[in-house]
Amino acid sequence: MLDIDSLSRRFNGRSVLQDLSLHLQTGEYVAIVGESGVGKSTLLNLIAGLDRPDGGRLALDGVDYSGLDEDALTRLRRDKLGFVFQAFHVLPHLTVRQNVALPLWLQGIEGAAAEAPAQQLLDAVGLGERAASWPRELSGGEMQRVAIARALVHRPRLVLADEPTGNLDPANGSRVLALLGERIRSAGAIGILVTHSLEAAATADRILRLSADGLSELESGEERSRDA
C-alpha cells in the first residue's frame, strides 16, 4: 500500500504541490496526467525519495519514509522501488543481461542467483535471445523493454514510470506501454505512470489529473483525444 497524505512542496516561495493526498492498494496501476509545469515530475520525485517534501507524509506498506536519511532512502529505492524513464538509462558497458541483473547486484545477489531471474525477465519481455548483446545493438523499443525488465527483476513493491515512451515511435510506444502494464499487474506491484498523453494514460487502470487543485479522477466521459 502507498499512502500519500497532505503532501506539499515549494520552490523559491512558490507552492507547486499543496496538501496532496493519494492512497493506492497493492496491484493498482494508475496514470497521472496534467499540464506542463503542474508538478507531475515533482510528485514522482517525491514518491521516489529523490526529493523531500516541505510537508506531509509518504508511507509504503505502512512505513513512513518522508523523513528518512539518505542512506535509508537509498536502501528503500534499492529494495522496494523500480524505475522506468524516458531516456532508458541502459548502461552501455554492460550486456543486456547484466543491465537487468544490476538491481540484484546492488542487493548483494550475484552469479546464477542474479543471472537466472534476469534471464527469466528477458524471456518475458521477448529479449531472451539478446541477453548477451550490447545496448548499442538494440533499437529504442528493445532498450525500453530492457529497462522494464530491470525495473521488475528485484520484485519491487512500487514501479514508477516517467514518460517511458517519449523517445519511441507510436508502434514501439504502444508495445512498451502494454508490456509495462501487464508486468506490473502480474507482479502484483503498485504502478504509477506519469505522462502528458491521455492515449498513453488510457493503458492504466485509472487516470488521475493533477492540477492546481490537486488530484482528481478523470471520468470516462471526458475527452481523451487531446493531450493532458
N, C-alpha and C positions, 0 to 999 in steps of 0.2 A: 504494500500500500504506500502511495505517495501522498503526503499531506502538506499543502502549502497554505499557510494561514497569515492573512493580513500583511503580505509581503510588500515592502516599499524599497525603492531605490532612487536616489537623487544624483544628478551630475551638475556641478557648478551652480548649485542652488535651484536647479530645475528638476521638478518631480517627473521621472519617467514612468515609474510604476508606483501606484498608491493603493494600499490596503487590498492587494490582490489575493484571492483565495482559490484553491483548486484541490480537489480530492479525487484520486484515481485508485481503483482497485487493481489487483493482480489480474493480468490478462487484458486490460483495457488498452486500446490503441487510439489515440486522438491526434488530430491535426490542429495546429494553431495558425490562423491567418490574420492579416491586418495590414494596414498601410505602412509604407516605408517610414521608419523613424518612430513608430508607435511603441517599440520596446520588445519586439519578438526575440531578437538575439540577446538582449539584456536578460530577459526572463530565462532563456535557455542557459546562459552562462551562470545565472544564479542557481538554477536547478542542478547544474553540473558541478557546483562548488568552485567554479573558475572565477567567480566574483562574489562579493559579500553584500548581503542586504543591509540597508540602513535601519530596517525594522521588520518585524515579522518572524516567522518560523518555517523551517523546512525539515521534514522528517521522512525517512524511508524505513518502512517496516517498523515504525514506532520509535526509531532512533533519531533524535533531533541532531542535525548536523550543521545548523546555522552558525554556531559559534565554535566549531572545531578548529584546531590549529592546522597549519599547512601539512604537517606530516600525517595527521589523521585524515584530512581531506584527500591526500594523495592515496592513502590506503583504501578509502571509500571508492574513489574513482577506479582504482586498480581492480578491486574485488567485486563491485556491485554495479558499475556503470559500463555501458557500451556506447561508442560514438560513431556516427556516420556523417561525414562532412561533404560539402560541395567539392572541395579540392582533393578528395580521395585520401591524401596523406599516406600513400603507399610508399614504403622505403625502397629506394632504387637499388641499394646494395644487398638486399635480402631477396631470396627467391619468393615465389608466391606462397609456398607452404610456410616458409619462415615468417613471412609477414603475418599470416593468420595465426601462427603459434605465438607471436610476440606477447600478447596479454598473459598467456600461461607462463612464459619465461619470466615475466615480471613478478609472477606469484611464486617463483622458485620451482616451477614444474618444467622438467627438461626431458630430453631423449624421447623414447617412444611414448611416454605419458603425455607429451605435448604434441608430438607429430601425429599420433593416431586421431585425436579429436580434430586437429587442424585438417587432416585429410578427409575426415567424415563431413566437415562443413563444406570443404571444397567440392566434394561429390554432390552435396545437397544443392549447391548453387550452380552446378553444371560445369565446374572447372577442375574436376578431379584429374584430368589428363594434363593439365597445365601446371601442376604442383611444382615442378622443377624449373619452370620458366622464370625469366626475369621480368619485372614490371614493364620494362621498355618494349617487351614483345607483345604486350596486351593492348587491346583497344580501351577507350574510355569506359565503355559499358562493362567490360571484363574487370577493369580495375575497381569499379564501384562495387561489383559483386565480391571481389576480394575484400573490400572494406567492410561489406556487410558480414561476410564470414568472420572476419577478425573481430567485429563488434559483438558477435554472439558466441564465440568459441569458449569463453570462460563462464557461460551461463549467467549473464548479468541480470539483476533484478529490474534494471531500468535502462532502456535504449533510447538515445537522443539522436535525432536526425535533423541536421540544419541544411535546408535546400539541397538535398542529396542528388537531385537531377539537374542542377543548374548548369553543369558543364556537359550535359548529354543531349543527343538528338532526341526527338519525340519518341521514336520507336524504342531506343535503349532506355529512355527515361521511364516509359510505361512498364517495361520488363523489370527494371530495378525496383520501382515502387511496388509492383505486385509481389516480388520476391521479398522485399523488406517486410511488408505486412504479413505475408504467410509465415515467415520465420519468427517474427515477434509473437504471433498468435500461437504457433506450435510450441514455442519455448515457454509459454506462459509468463512472458515478461510484461512489464508496463512499457508502452511505446509512446513517444511524443515526436511528432513530425512538425517542424516549423517551416512554413513555405509562404511565398507570395501568391501561389497559384491555387485557385479553387479546384481546378481539374486534378492537380496532384493531391490536394487535401481530401478529395472525394474517395480516395483509396483507403482512408482510415475509417474507423467505425463511427466516429463522431467528429464534427468540425466545431471548433470554438473560435470566435472572432475576438481579437484583442484590440481595444480602443482606449481612449482616454477615460472611459467609464469602467474599464476593467474587462473581464472575460464574459462573453455571453454565448449561448448555444446558437449556432447557425441553423435556422429552421429549414426543413426540406423544401419549403415553398420559395425560399429566397433565390434570386437569380444566381446561377453558378457559372454563367458563361463569361462573366467579366473577372478581371484579376481582383485579388483580395486587397 
